[in-house]
Amino acid sequence: MDVFRAIYERRSVRRFTKKNIEPEKLKKIISAANFAPSACNIQGWKFIIINKQKIKEKLVNAGTIEFIKYAPIGILVLYDNRSENSSYKDYVQSASASIQNMLLAAHSMGIGSCWICHLPSKQKLRKIMKIPPSYDPIAYIPLGYPKITPKPLKRKYNFNELTSINQFKFKDKTSKKIIAKRFIKRIAFKIYNIIPFKKYLLPITRKFEKFN
């Protein structure tokens, strides 16, 4: 598939068939991730392939978004957090580059994916997946053949609205209402991650999960 076609047509997929992903295709997806750029060429990413339903259930019960249970494969992306540039979180940037490569590679082979940051606290995730302190979980990527293929969405901004020359000359059009809403969600998510009775809230939060 042409790279621009893959970029323009790729969408997040949240509904999957039960068809398993062929091992050779999964290997291609991980290989594409391994060819992403990384800060100082550290290439510090690791990928935990999750195909056991019990582990998916554990992640969901700990606070991960529910639809990961229905994807045949999940990939938890980790990166070495012993960064040389903590100010700009270069380990997060490097991991993100590998994730984008995975999404595009999967799409080019007709495989659906979704970039998920709605995860349990890192402390809980480390315990469930036995992740050492030197690696940070960055995101979870469910993979599977799409049950429904979403259509490409129109972009919110055009080229002229996205670019300026030499200086920041943008007008912030974000309303105070949206800023306040984002702030409240951020605080709520932090509280949600530390409360001991989270399992009783899961049925309520599930109602707000969006599928498309």
N, CA, C and O of each residue as an XYZ file, in Angstrom:
848
protein
N       0.848     -1.201      0.000
C       0.000      0.000      0.000
C       0.879      1.245      0.000
O       1.877      1.305      0.718
N       0.512      2.228     -0.797
C       1.215      3.512     -0.810
C       1.179      4.125      0.590
O       0.151      4.084      1.265
N       2.311      4.694      1.023
C       2.409      5.199      2.388
C       1.391      6.309      2.663
O       0.828      6.366      3.756
N       1.145      7.195      1.683
C       0.177      8.269      1.909
C      -1.239      7.721      2.007
O      -2.046      8.216      2.793
N      -1.540      6.710      1.216
C      -2.854      6.082      1.304
C      -3.054      5.452      2.696
O      -4.125      5.569      3.292
N      -2.008      4.788      3.201
C      -2.083      4.179      4.530
C      -2.309      5.235      5.605
O      -3.112      5.034      6.516
N      -1.604      6.355      5.501
C      -1.740      7.439      6.480
C      -3.143      8.036      6.442
O      -3.756      8.249      7.487
N      -3.652      8.307      5.241
C      -4.951      8.976      5.107
C      -6.135      8.062      5.429
O      -7.173      8.532      5.895
N      -5.981      6.764      5.183
C      -7.124      5.854      5.348
C      -7.153      5.151      6.705
O      -8.198      4.641      7.108
N      -6.036      5.117      7.406
C      -6.012      4.399      8.683
C      -6.966      5.026      9.686
O      -7.011      6.248      9.831
N      -7.726      4.191     10.376
C      -8.612      4.655     11.438
C      -8.498      3.719     12.631
O      -8.063      2.576     12.492
N      -8.886      4.201     13.791
C      -8.914      3.347     14.976
C     -10.055      2.346     14.843
O     -11.183      2.714     14.516
N      -9.753      1.087     15.099
C     -10.754      0.013     15.004
C     -10.992     -0.539     16.401
O     -10.044     -0.853     17.121
N     -12.257     -0.657     16.781
C     -12.616     -1.122     18.123
C     -13.526     -2.350     18.112
O     -13.923     -2.848     19.166
N     -13.847     -2.823     16.935
C     -14.663     -4.031     16.813
C     -13.949     -4.999     15.880
O     -13.596     -4.653     14.753
N     -13.745     -6.208     16.367
C     -12.919     -7.166     15.645
C     -13.651     -8.490     15.414
O     -14.536     -8.862     16.184
N     -13.271     -9.191     14.348
C     -13.755    -10.546     14.129
C     -12.916    -11.488     15.003
O     -11.956    -11.062     15.644
N     -13.286    -12.755     15.018
C     -12.553    -13.742     15.822
C     -11.377    -14.351     15.056
O     -10.654    -15.192     15.590
N     -11.191    -13.930     13.824
C     -10.105    -14.477     13.015
C      -8.745    -14.120     13.613
O      -8.479    -12.961     13.932
N      -7.902    -15.117     13.758
C      -6.561    -14.890     14.309
C      -5.646    -14.221     13.294
O      -5.816    -14.372     12.084
N      -4.685    -13.489     13.802
C      -3.687    -12.851     12.933
C      -2.589    -13.861     12.627
O      -2.066    -14.522     13.524
N      -2.253    -13.967     11.364
C      -1.212    -14.901     10.949
C       0.131    -14.507     11.575
O       0.476    -13.326     11.597
N       0.895    -15.490     12.086
C       2.180    -15.188     12.745
C       3.133    -14.361     11.890
O       3.844    -13.499     12.405
N       3.147    -14.623     10.581
C       4.076    -13.869      9.720
C       3.665    -12.401      9.622
O       4.520    -11.525      9.495
N       2.352    -12.129      9.680
C       1.895    -10.736      9.637
C       2.195    -10.025     10.952
O       2.572     -8.853     10.958
N       2.028    -10.729     12.051
C       2.354    -10.146     13.352
C       3.837     -9.805     13.416
O       4.222     -8.760     13.940
N       4.656    -10.687     12.884
C       6.098    -10.444     12.866
C       6.429     -9.209     12.029
O       7.310     -8.431     12.394
N       5.725     -9.026     10.904
C       5.949     -7.844     10.057
C       5.589     -6.560     10.797
O       6.267     -5.542     10.661
N       4.514     -6.621     11.581
C       4.066     -5.440     12.331
C       5.118     -5.041     13.366
O       5.457     -3.865     13.501
N       5.632     -6.039     14.098
C       6.673     -5.757     15.092
C       7.961     -5.290     14.414
O       8.647     -4.406     14.927
N       8.287     -5.876     13.271
C       9.494     -5.470     12.542
C       9.395     -4.019     12.085
O      10.378     -3.280     12.127
N       8.197     -3.614     11.647
C       7.992     -2.216     11.250
C       8.220     -1.290     12.436
O       8.805     -0.218     12.283
N       7.760     -1.699     13.624
C       7.976     -0.901     14.835
C       9.465     -0.758     15.130
O       9.927      0.296     15.566
N      10.197     -1.822     14.889
C      11.634     -1.835     15.188
C      12.430     -0.922     14.262
O      13.576     -0.582     14.557
N      11.823     -0.522     13.137
C      12.507      0.367     12.200
C      12.117      1.830     12.386
O      12.426      2.665     11.536
N      11.447      2.144     13.481
C      11.107      3.542     13.772
C      12.350      4.293     14.241
O      13.309      3.676     14.707
N      12.341      5.623     14.122
C      13.450      6.396     14.694
C      13.367      6.370     16.218
O      12.282      6.254     16.788
N      14.518      6.477     16.867
C      14.531      6.546     18.337
C      15.611      7.526     18.778
O      16.629      7.684     18.105
N      15.382      8.180     19.908
C      16.335      9.165     20.416
C      17.694      8.523     20.647
O      17.799      7.492     21.313
N      18.731      9.135     20.097
C      20.115      8.648     20.207
C      20.266      7.217     19.706
O      21.212      6.518     20.072
N      19.341      6.792     18.878
C      19.355      5.439     18.304
C      19.441      4.350     19.375
O      20.075      3.316     19.171
N      18.795      4.595     20.518
C      18.819      3.621     21.610
C      17.992      2.377     21.260
O      18.335      1.260     21.646
N      16.889      2.596     20.516
C      16.004      1.487     20.142
C      15.583      0.705     21.391
O      15.668     -0.522     21.436
N      15.132      1.446     22.395
C      14.847      0.854     23.703
C      13.450      0.288     23.872
O      13.005      0.091     25.002
N      12.747      0.021     22.782
C      11.377     -0.511     22.880
C      11.373     -2.007     23.135
O      12.283     -2.730     22.730
N      10.318     -2.457     23.823
C      10.024     -3.876     24.005
C       8.533     -4.062     23.767
O       7.742     -3.152     24.015
N       8.152     -5.230     23.291
C       6.757     -5.483     22.948
C       6.286     -6.794     23.584
O       6.809     -7.865     23.278
N       5.303     -6.697     24.462
C       4.723     -7.895     25.069
C       3.484     -8.270     24.261
O       2.506     -7.522     24.229
N       3.530     -9.420     23.615
C       2.400     -9.905     22.814
C       1.449    -10.665     23.743
O       1.855    -11.614     24.414
N       0.201    -10.247     23.776
C      -0.778    -10.828     24.689
C      -1.857    -11.548     23.888
O      -2.615    -10.924     23.146
N      -1.916    -12.860     24.047
C      -2.955    -13.641     23.364
C      -3.778    -14.493     24.325
O      -4.688    -15.203     23.899
N      -3.465    -14.427     25.620
C      -4.235    -15.169     26.610
C      -5.405    -14.322     27.111
O      -5.224    -13.180     27.534
N      -6.587    -14.890     27.058
C      -7.785    -14.162     27.456
C      -7.744    -13.779     28.934
O      -8.240    -12.719     29.315
N      -7.153    -14.637     29.767
C      -7.092    -14.356     31.203
C      -6.306    -13.086     31.496
O      -6.660    -12.318     32.390
N      -5.242    -12.873     30.739
C      -4.440    -11.661     30.950
C      -5.216    -10.427     30.498
O      -5.182     -9.388     31.157
N      -5.920    -10.548     29.361
C      -6.754     -9.429     28.902
C      -7.810     -9.093     29.944
O      -8.080     -7.922     30.209
N      -8.408    -10.131     30.538
C      -9.429     -9.920     31.569
C      -8.835     -9.206     32.783
O      -9.471     -8.329     33.368
N      -7.615     -9.587     33.156
C      -6.949     -8.933     34.282
C      -6.753     -7.450     34.008
O      -6.988     -6.609     34.876
N      -6.318     -7.139     32.791
C      -6.087     -5.742     32.426
C      -7.389     -4.949     32.431
O      -7.430     -3.807     32.889
N      -8.444     -5.563     31.920
C      -9.750     -4.893     31.900
C     -10.240     -4.659     33.325
O     -10.709     -3.568     33.649
N     -10.136     -5.666     34.169
C     -10.591     -5.533     35.553
C      -9.765     -4.528     36.342
O     -10.231     -3.960     37.330
N      -8.523     -4.314     35.889
C      -7.662     -3.327     36.557
C      -7.936     -1.908     36.079
O      -7.483     -0.942     36.692
N      -8.689     -1.784     34.969
C      -9.054     -0.446     34.512
C      -8.820     -0.148     33.050
O      -9.067      0.971     32.602
N      -8.341     -1.141     32.284
C      -8.162     -0.924     30.846
C      -9.514     -0.916     30.151
O     -10.462     -1.547     30.620
N      -9.603     -0.212     29.048
C     -10.856     -0.130     28.305
C     -11.287     -1.530     27.846
O     -10.446     -2.337     27.449
N     -12.587     -1.815     27.900
C     -13.098     -3.184     27.831
C     -12.907     -3.883     26.491
O     -12.731     -5.101     26.459
N     -12.938     -3.142     25.382
C     -12.978     -3.823     24.089
C     -11.678     -4.554     23.743
O     -11.636     -5.285     22.754
N     -10.616     -4.373     24.538
C      -9.392     -5.129     24.252
C      -9.631     -6.635     24.382
O      -8.880     -7.434     23.822
N     -10.678     -7.025     25.120
C     -10.985     -8.451     25.295
C     -11.362     -9.121     23.986
O     -11.204    -10.332     23.831
N     -11.860     -8.330     23.046
C     -12.407     -8.893     21.816
C     -11.422     -8.883     20.657
O     -11.743     -9.348     19.563
N     -10.224     -8.354     20.890
C      -9.181     -8.394     19.857
C      -8.347     -9.658     20.056
O      -7.955     -9.954     21.184
N      -8.066    -10.412     18.990
C      -7.294    -11.650     19.123
C      -5.923    -11.453     19.751
O      -5.446    -12.299     20.508
N      -5.292    -10.323     19.430
C      -3.929    -10.051     19.906
C      -3.873     -8.654     20.520
O      -4.540     -7.730     20.056
N      -3.080     -8.522     21.553
C      -2.783     -7.204     22.102
C      -1.282     -7.054     22.223
O      -0.581     -8.024     22.512
N      -0.786     -5.861     22.007
C       0.647     -5.604     22.174
C       0.824     -4.463     23.170
O       0.372     -3.342     22.936
N       1.482     -4.763     24.273
C       1.819     -3.737     25.251
C       3.205     -3.209     24.917
O       4.184     -3.955     24.929
N       3.278     -1.925     24.622
C       4.542     -1.303     24.206
C       5.238     -0.707     25.422
O       4.658      0.085     26.165
N       6.491     -1.104     25.609
C       7.318     -0.598     26.710
C       8.534      0.123     26.137
O       8.929     -0.092     24.990
N       9.115      0.984     26.972
C      10.368      1.628     26.532
C      11.265      1.860     27.735
O      10.799      2.145     28.837
N      12.550      1.731     27.499
C      13.564      1.962     28.531
C      13.465      3.413     29.007
O      13.659      4.346     28.229
N      13.159      3.589     30.302
C      12.932      4.945     30.810
C      14.198      5.614     31.354
O      14.128      6.715     31.901
N      15.348      4.962     31.209
C      16.604      5.571     31.677
C      17.074      6.566     30.617
O      18.059      6.358     29.908
N      16.315      7.654     30.553
C      16.421      8.598     29.443
C      17.600      9.549     29.590
O      18.023      9.880     30.697
N      18.118      9.979     28.443
C      19.140     11.023     28.420
C      18.508     12.408     28.346
O      19.185     13.416     28.550
N      17.218     12.454     28.056
C      16.541     13.741     27.873
C      15.162     13.664     28.518
O      14.141     13.579     27.836
N      15.156     13.697     29.842
C      13.893     13.562     30.573
C      12.981     14.779     30.386
O      11.762     14.666     30.509
N      13.570     15.934     30.091
C      12.762     17.149     29.925
C      11.749     16.992     28.794
O      10.607     17.440     28.898
N      12.184     16.354     27.722
C      11.304     16.169     26.570
C      10.806     14.735     26.436
O      10.241     14.347     25.413
N      11.032     13.947     27.509
C      10.541     12.566     27.551
C      10.829     11.823     26.232
O       9.927     11.319     25.564
N      12.107     11.781     25.896
C      12.474     11.176     24.620
C      12.090      9.695     24.531
O      11.910      9.164     23.435
N      11.966      9.036     25.676
C      11.565      7.621     25.636
C      10.109      7.470     25.197
O       9.751      6.497     24.533
N       9.274      8.439     25.572
C       7.874      8.412     25.129
C       7.789      8.717     23.631
O       7.027      8.082     22.901
N       8.585      9.702     23.182
C       8.597     10.042     21.756
C       9.060      8.861     20.910
O       8.481      8.578     19.862
N      10.103      8.176     21.366
C      10.638      7.046     20.603
C       9.633      5.903     20.538
O       9.422      5.312     19.479
N       9.021      5.600     21.664
C       8.009      4.546     21.687
C       6.834      4.904     20.789
O       6.282      4.041     20.107
N       6.454      6.179     20.789
C       5.321      6.625     19.973
C       5.610      6.455     18.485
O       4.721      6.101     17.711
N       6.846      6.705     18.093
C       7.220      6.512     16.680
C       7.065      5.046     16.290
O       6.600      4.741     15.192
N       7.450      4.147     17.175
C       7.321      2.717     16.876
C       5.857      2.303     16.802
O       5.487      1.449     15.996
N       5.026      2.910     17.645
C       3.593      2.594     17.638
C       2.949      3.020     16.326
O       2.166      2.270     15.743
N       3.277      4.221     15.861
C       2.703      4.686     14.592
C       3.106      3.764     13.435
O       2.298      3.479     12.552
N       4.346      3.306     13.448
C       4.779      2.351     12.421
C       3.927      1.080     12.471
O       3.546      0.539     11.434
N       3.636      0.614     13.680
C       2.827     -0.597     13.839
C       1.423     -0.393     13.283
O       0.900     -1.257     12.579
N       0.817      0.738     13.595
C      -0.545      1.004     13.138
C      -0.629      1.045     11.615
O      -1.553      0.495     11.017
N       0.349      1.705     10.998
C       0.347      1.819      9.542
C       0.633      0.478      8.875
O       0.015      0.135      7.868
N       1.573     -0.278      9.442
C       1.883     -1.600      8.889
C       0.669     -2.515      8.987
O       0.355     -3.240      8.043
N      -0.013     -2.482     10.130
C      -1.208     -3.319     10.311
C      -2.276     -2.940      9.301
O      -2.875     -3.810      8.669
N      -2.516     -1.646      9.147
C      -3.546     -1.186      8.213
C      -3.232     -1.616      6.781
O      -4.134     -1.991      6.032
N      -1.972     -1.562      6.406
C      -1.584     -1.917      5.039
C      -1.871     -3.390      4.729
O      -1.958     -3.778      3.564
N      -2.017     -4.210      5.784
C      -2.316     -5.636      5.593
C      -3.761     -5.974      5.927
O      -4.127     -7.144      6.036
N      -4.592     -4.919      6.091
C      -6.008     -5.146      6.357
C      -6.314     -5.481      7.800
O      -7.397     -5.982      8.101
N      -5.383     -5.214      8.695
C      -5.558     -5.510     10.115
C      -5.889     -4.225     10.870
O      -5.230     -3.203     10.682
N      -6.899     -4.280     11.714
C      -7.318     -3.120     12.481
C      -6.538     -2.984     13.779
O      -6.028     -3.965     14.321
N      -6.454     -1.756     14.266
C      -5.718     -1.496     15.509
C      -6.268     -0.243     16.171
O      -7.053      0.499     15.581
N      -5.840     -0.024     17.406
C      -6.232      1.185     18.127
C      -5.136      1.521     19.133
O      -4.603      0.634     19.799
N      -4.811      2.778     19.236
C      -3.769      3.242     20.164
C      -4.444      3.554     21.494
O      -5.212      4.512     21.589
N      -4.164      2.752     22.525
C      -4.863      2.892     23.803
C      -3.915      3.360     24.900
O      -2.913      2.711     25.199
N      -4.256      4.505     25.492
C      -3.540      5.001     26.667
C      -4.410      4.925     27.918
O      -3.967      5.264     29.015
N      -5.651      4.479     27.741
C      -6.564      4.307     28.881
C      -6.179      2.997     29.568
O      -6.758      1.944     29.302
N      -5.198      3.085     30.448
C      -4.618      1.907     31.085
C      -4.665      2.034     32.601
O      -4.868      3.129     33.125
N      -4.479      0.917     33.316
C      -4.384      0.996     34.778
C      -3.167      1.824     35.183
O      -2.352      2.188     34.336
N      -3.045      2.117     36.457
C      -1.853      2.820     36.931
C      -0.615      1.996     36.574
O      -0.678      0.770     36.478
N       0.495      2.679     36.381
C       1.731      1.974     36.007
C       2.136      0.958     37.076
O       2.696     -0.096     36.770
N       1.845      1.294     38.325
C       2.168      0.379     39.418
C       1.417     -0.949     39.265
O       2.002     -2.021     39.421
N       0.135     -0.871     38.962
C      -0.673     -2.077     38.779
C      -0.247     -2.837     37.528
O      -0.176     -4.066     37.521
N       0.031     -2.085     36.480
C       0.426     -2.706     35.218
C       1.760     -3.439     35.364
O       1.947     -4.525     34.815
N       2.673     -2.838     36.103
C       3.960     -3.494     36.349
C       3.763     -4.816     37.089
O       4.422     -5.813     36.793
N       2.854     -4.806     38.047
C       2.609     -6.006     38.846
C       1.987     -7.114     38.001
O       2.406     -8.269     38.080
N       0.988     -6.765     37.194
C       0.299     -7.757     36.368
C       1.228     -8.357     35.331
O       1.228     -9.570     35.118
N       2.026     -7.504     34.680
C       2.851     -7.940     33.550
C       4.315     -8.197     33.924
O       5.136     -8.523     33.067
N       4.631     -8.046     35.224
C       5.999     -8.278     35.714
C       7.026     -7.386     34.997
O       8.075     -7.855     34.555
N       6.700     -6.111     34.897
C       7.563     -5.144     34.205
C       8.558     -4.553     35.199
O       8.146     -4.072     36.255
N       9.848     -4.572     34.897
C      10.840     -3.998     35.824
C      10.763     -2.475     35.842
O      10.234     -1.874     34.907
N      11.288     -1.839     36.902
C      11.238     -0.375     37.027
C      11.922      0.370     35.890
O      11.584      1.523     35.621
N      12.874     -0.263     35.220
C      13.636      0.414     34.162
C      12.855      0.566     32.853
O      13.333      1.204     31.915
N      11.659     -0.018     32.791
C      10.833      0.112     31.585
C       9.478      0.699     31.941
O       8.873      0.335     32.949
N       9.011      1.614     31.099
C       7.696      2.223     31.283
C       6.712      1.664     30.265
O       7.039      1.579     29.081
N       5.513      1.282     30.701
C       4.465      0.970     29.727
C       4.001      2.270     29.071
O       3.740      3.260     29.755
N       3.903      2.258     27.755
C       3.541      3.475     27.014
C       2.113      3.401     26.477
O       1.341      4.350     26.614
N       1.767      2.265     25.865
C       0.426      2.129     25.292
C       0.142      0.651     25.020
O       1.042     -0.188     24.984
N      -1.146      0.374     24.830
C      -1.600     -0.982     24.491
C      -2.243     -0.914     23.111
O      -3.064     -0.038     22.842
N      -1.860     -1.854     22.232
C      -2.378     -1.865     20.868
C      -3.133     -3.167     20.609
O      -2.502     -4.210     20.439
N      -4.477     -3.136     20.574
C      -5.213     -4.336     20.175
C      -5.126     -4.504     18.659
O      -5.174     -3.524     17.916
N      -4.998     -5.742     18.210
C      -4.884     -6.027     16.783
C      -5.875     -7.119     16.393
O      -6.044     -8.100     17.118
N      -6.523     -6.947     15.251
C      -7.440     -7.965     14.753
C      -8.053     -7.520     13.441
O      -7.948     -6.357     13.051
N      -8.692     -8.455     12.769
C      -9.367     -8.096     11.522
C     -10.662     -7.350     11.858
O     -11.439     -7.807     12.695
N     -10.894     -6.215     11.214
C     -12.034     -5.363     11.580
C     -13.384     -6.011     11.282
O     -13.591     -6.598     10.219
N     -14.290     -5.891     12.242
C     -15.675     -6.278     12.003
C     -16.380     -5.153     11.251
O     -17.226     -5.385     10.388
N     -16.003     -3.935     11.609
C     -16.505     -2.734     10.928
C     -15.301     -1.861     10.606
O     -14.478     -1.595     11.482
N     -15.189     -1.416      9.368
C     -14.084     -0.537      8.986
C     -14.568      0.912      8.976
O     -15.327      1.298      8.087
N     -14.145      1.715      9.945
C     -14.583      3.117      9.983
C     -14.089      3.886      8.758
O     -13.016      3.610      8.221
N     -14.892      4.847      8.333
C     -14.496      5.685      7.204
C     -13.551      6.785      7.692
O     -13.636      7.212      8.843
N     -12.647      7.244      6.814
C     -11.744      8.334      7.202
C     -12.531      9.576      7.610
O     -13.539      9.916      6.991
N     -12.065     10.240      8.644
C     -12.716     11.456      9.113
C     -12.045     12.687      8.505
O     -10.837     12.712      8.270
N     -12.857     13.691      8.263
C     -12.317     14.955      7.792
C     -11.447     15.566      8.889
O     -11.814     15.526     10.063
N     -10.313     16.124      8.520
C      -9.433     16.764      9.491
C     -10.045     18.070      9.996
O     -10.753     18.756      9.259
N      -9.771     18.403     11.241
C     -10.365     19.593     11.852
C      -9.742     20.893     11.340
O     -10.391     21.939     11.320
N      -8.470     20.813     10.926
C      -7.772     22.029     10.530
C      -7.066     21.830      9.199
O      -6.613     20.729      8.885
N      -6.974     22.904      8.416
C      -6.277     22.816      7.139
C      -4.805     23.228      7.301
O      -4.371     23.611      8.388
N      -4.065     23.143      6.222
C      -2.629     23.410      6.254
C      -2.304     24.784      6.830
O      -1.410     24.907      7.667
N      -3.014     25.809      6.395
C      -2.729     27.172      6.848
C      -2.989     27.360      8.336
O      -2.318     28.158      8.992
N      -3.960     26.627      8.867
C      -4.275     26.734     10.293
C      -3.267     25.969     11.160
O      -3.166     26.209     12.363
N      -2.534     25.061     10.547
C      -1.601     24.220     11.296
C      -0.162     24.727     11.280
O       0.680     24.248     12.040
N       0.114     25.693     10.415
C       1.508     26.102     10.226
C       1.709     27.602     10.402
O       0.823     28.404     10.106
N       2.884     27.959     10.886
C       3.308     29.363     10.893
C       4.806     29.378     10.579
O       5.469     28.345     10.668
N       5.327     30.518     10.222
C       6.720     30.637      9.812
C       7.540     31.345     10.884
O       7.272     32.497     11.227
N       8.536     30.646     11.405
C       9.562     31.197     12.298
C       9.115     31.545     13.718
O       9.943     31.549     14.628
N       7.851     31.832     13.929
C       7.364     32.148     15.271
C       5.983     31.556     15.479
O       5.284     31.204     14.529
N       5.604     31.455     16.764
C       4.262     30.985     17.104
C       3.276     32.119     16.830
O       3.253     33.119     17.547
N       2.465     31.955     15.788
C       1.521     33.001     15.400
C       0.089     32.467     15.377
O      -0.771     32.994     14.672
N      -0.151     31.412     16.159
C      -1.467     30.778     16.134
C      -2.426     31.446     17.108
O      -2.016     31.969     18.144
N      -3.699     31.421     16.760
C      -4.747     31.871     17.658
C      -5.388     30.637     18.292
O      -5.867     29.745     17.592
N      -5.389     30.598     19.612
C      -5.952     29.455     20.317
C      -7.478     29.558     20.289
O      -8.062     30.461     20.888
N      -8.107     28.627     19.589
C      -9.562     28.637     19.448
C     -10.251     27.692     20.436
O     -11.465     27.491     20.383
N      -9.454     27.120     21.334
C     -10.032     26.189     22.303
C     -10.852     26.955     23.333
O     -10.341     27.861     23.990
N     -12.098     26.599     23.471
C     -12.985     27.322     24.389
C     -12.648     27.001     25.843
O     -12.056     25.964     26.142
N     -13.032     27.902     26.733
C     -12.801     27.696     28.164
C     -13.565     26.473     28.666
O     -13.130     25.796     29.597
N     -14.686     26.206     28.051
C     -15.500     25.054     28.434
C     -14.750     23.747     28.157
O     -14.748     22.836     28.984
N     -14.116     23.670     26.989
C     -13.355     22.462     26.621
C     -12.133     22.307     27.517
O     -11.815     21.199     27.950
N     -11.441     23.421     27.799
C     -10.263     23.379     28.667
C     -10.651     22.882     30.053
O      -9.959     22.047     30.635
N     -11.759     23.397     30.581
C     -12.239     22.978     31.903
C     -12.626     21.496     31.902
O     -12.344     20.768     32.854
N     -13.266     21.072     30.835
C     -13.683     19.670     30.717
C     -12.476     18.736     30.715
O     -12.491     17.693     31.367
N     -11.430     19.116     29.978
C     -10.217     18.306     29.930
C      -9.545     18.244     31.295
O      -9.048     17.194     31.702
N      -9.532     19.373     32.001
C      -8.909     19.427     33.324
C      -9.638     18.512     34.300
O      -9.005     17.776     35.057
N     -10.959     18.556     34.283
C     -11.762     17.714     35.176
C     -11.540     16.240     34.874
O     -11.426     15.423     35.788
N     -11.477     15.899     33.582
C     -11.236     14.505     33.192
C      -9.857     14.031     33.665
O      -9.697     12.893     34.105
N      -8.871     14.918     33.568
C      -7.510     14.567     33.968
C      -7.458     14.267     35.468
O      -6.843     13.287     35.889
N      -8.108     15.115     36.271
C      -8.146     14.908     37.718
C      -8.934     13.649     38.051
O      -8.536     12.865     38.913
N     -10.064     13.460     37.356
C     -10.911     12.282     37.610
C     -10.159     10.992     37.309
O     -10.294     10.001     38.027
N      -9.370     11.013     36.244
C      -8.621      9.815     35.867
C      -7.567      9.481     36.924
O      -7.349      8.311     37.236
N      -6.912     10.509     37.475
C      -5.914     10.280     38.524
C      -6.571      9.688     39.767
O      -6.030      8.768     40.382
N      -7.723     10.210     40.132
C      -8.440      9.698     41.297
C      -8.900      8.268     41.050
O      -8.786      7.401     41.917
N      -9.420      8.043     39.854
C      -9.931      6.725     39.478
C      -8.842      5.658     39.572
O      -9.123      4.511     39.919
N      -7.607      6.033     39.266
C      -6.500      5.080     39.279
C      -6.036      4.703     40.682
O      -5.339      3.702     40.847
N      -6.407      5.482     41.695
C      -5.912      5.192     43.043
C      -6.989      4.697     44.005
O      -6.670      4.209     45.089
N      -8.263      4.817     43.621
C      -9.317      4.395     44.546
C      -9.339      2.868     44.677
O      -9.188      2.164     43.678
N      -9.526      2.348     45.901
C      -9.478      0.900     46.129
C     -10.711      0.142     45.652
O     -10.650     -1.069     45.437
N     -11.840      0.852     45.484
C     -13.090      0.172     45.114
C     -13.429      0.364     43.636
O     -14.598      0.417     43.254
N     -12.387      0.467     42.818
C     -12.562      0.727     41.392
C     -13.475     -0.290     40.707
O     -14.257      0.062     39.825
N     -13.366     -1.563     41.126
C     -14.127     -2.608     40.442
C     -15.628     -2.364     40.478
O     -16.356     -2.828     39.601
N     -16.095     -1.631     41.497
C     -17.524     -1.346     41.588
C     -17.944     -0.230     40.632
O     -19.121     -0.089     40.299
N     -16.958      0.559     40.199
C     -17.251      1.652     39.271
C     -17.141      1.224     37.814
O     -17.646      1.911     36.926
N     -16.483      0.089     37.561
C     -16.253     -0.340     36.184
C     -17.536     -0.445     35.363
O     -17.556      0.023     34.225
N     -18.621     -1.047     35.896
C     -19.850     -1.125     35.086
C     -20.372      0.245     34.663
O     -20.985      0.382     33.604
N     -20.126      1.262     35.496
C     -20.587      2.621     35.166
C     -19.698      3.226     34.083
O     -20.192      3.796     33.111
N     -18.377      3.097     34.260
C     -17.456      3.696     33.285
C     -17.577      3.029     31.927
O     -17.339      3.673     30.905
N     -17.938      1.759     31.893
C     -18.079      1.052     30.619
C     -19.126      1.727     29.721
O     -19.012      1.700     28.496
N     -20.138      2.328     30.341
C     -21.209      2.966     29.566
C     -20.713      4.169     28.774
O     -21.346      4.589     27.805
N     -19.568      4.723     29.197
C     -19.051      5.922     28.535
C     -17.967      5.601     27.507
O     -17.457      6.500     26.838
N     -17.614      4.307     27.383
C     -16.625      3.931     26.388
C     -17.233      4.066     24.997
O     -18.353      3.615     24.758
N     -16.510      4.675     24.099
C     -17.015      4.947     22.757
C     -16.546      3.906     21.763
O     -15.377      3.520     21.759
N     -17.446      3.460     20.932
C     -17.106      2.535     19.864
C     -17.475      3.189     18.540
O     -18.464      3.916     18.444
N     -16.653      2.914     17.508
C     -17.012      3.423     16.193
C     -16.580      2.446     15.115
O     -16.797      2.699     13.930
